């Protein structure tokens, strides 16, 4: 009976360590990112980052690459045709 208890303890400790070193680390990383977005400061930082990127995009002379322009134009034309405009 004593041997069974020792083996059970070793197995449970091994499973616990395996969980913490594999899945637990990943869950902790995602949890910290989620908490960052839930806080007021985190949301404000994201808003400021989006504003900064929008300003950088507006300051650029060309927003799209030539290939992207053609693709976006074709997509808009297809949408117009489907909507009947």
C-alpha positions in Angstrom: 0.0 0.0 0.0 2.9 2.3 0.8 4.4 1.7 -2.6 1.2 2.6 -4.3 1.0 5.9 -2.4 4.6 6.8 -3.3 4.0 5.9 -7.0 0.8 7.9 -7.1 2.5 11.0 -5.6 5.4 10.7 -8.1 2.9 10.4 -11.0 0.8 13.3 -9.8 3.9 15.6 -9.3 5.1 14.5 -12.8 1.8 15.3 -14.4 1.6 18.7 -12.6 5.1 19.7 -13.7 4.5 18.5 -17.2 1.3 20.6 -17.3 3.0 23.7 -16.0 6.0 23.5 -18.3 3.8 23.0 -21.5 0.2 24.1 -21.4 0.4 26.2 -18.3 3.0 28.6 -19.8 1.0 29.1 -22.9 -2.2 29.8 -20.9 -0.3 32.3 -18.7 0.9 34.2 -21.7 -2.6 34.5 -23.2 -4.0 35.4 -19.8 -1.5 38.2 -19.4 -2.3 39.6 -22.9 -6.1 39.4 -22.1 -5.7 41.2 -18.9 -3.7 43.9 -20.7 -6.6 44.5 -23.1 -9.2 44.5 -20.3 -7.5 47.3 -18.3 -8.2 50.9 -19.1 -4.5 51.7 -19.7 -4.2 48.7 -22.1 -7.1 49.8 -24.2 -5.8 53.4 -24.3 -2.4 52.1 -25.4 -4.1 50.1 -28.2 -6.1 53.2 -29.3 -2.9 55.3 -29.4 -1.1 52.7 -31.4 -4.0 52.6 -33.9 -4.0 56.4 -34.1 -0.3 56.4 -34.7 -0.5 53.8 -37.5 -3.4 55.7 -39.1 -1.3 58.9 -39.1 1.6 57.1 -40.6 -0.6 55.7 -43.3 -2.1 59.1 -44.1 1.4 60.7 -44.3 2.5 58.1 -46.9 2.1 59.2 -50.5 0.8 55.8 -51.6 -1.3 53.7 -49.3 -1.5 50.7 -51.6 1.1 48.9 -53.8 0.3 48.9 -57.5 -0.7 45.2 -57.3 -3.0 45.9 -54.3 -4.6 48.8 -56.1 -5.7 46.6 -59.0 -7.1 43.9 -56.5 -9.0 46.5 -54.5 -10.4 48.1 -57.6 -11.6 44.7 -59.0 -13.1 43.9 -55.6 -15.0 47.2 -55.5 -16.3 46.7 -59.0 -17.5 43.2 -58.2 -19.3 44.4 -55.1 -20.9 47.2 -57.2 -22.1 44.7 -59.8 -23.6 42.4 -57.1 -25.3 45.3 -55.4 -26.6 46.7 -58.7 -25.0 50.1 -58.6 
